[in-house]
Amino acid sequence: MEKVFAQTLKIVGDKTQIYTINSGFTGLPTTISAIVTKAFPFIFALAGVGLLLMIIAAGFTLMTSAGDAKKMEDGKNKLTFAIVGFLVIFTAFWVVQLLGTMFGVAPIKTLF
């Protein structure tokens, strides 16, 4: 048995049989809801990375302010906005999950 790309080639005597291996790839999503469903995990991961970068930037600004009140205030504002943004994203996720459970929308539960 030899594997050629995503197929298995089986040669028996003078006959050749090709079996397709199911890779689990079903192609590109064709509806808006399918696109959003596929994009949600990436959006939340990107939001988490953005949060981490904002917190690091705020901490760097605070540490390098050297007593300058304006830079220290800028660092505090960055940190505050990062935390508020996280709370907005976190709350939105749980509100959608709660509404999906209340109204019995099964695809919302299997989104992640």
Long-range contacts (C-beta under 8 A, 24 or more apart in sequence): 33-107, 37-107, 37-111, 40-111, 40-112, 41-111, 41-112, 44-89, 44-93, 44-112, 47-85, 47-89, 50-85, 51-82, 51-85, 51-86, 51-89, 54-78, 54-79, 54-81, 54-82, 54-85, 55-79, 55-82, 58-82
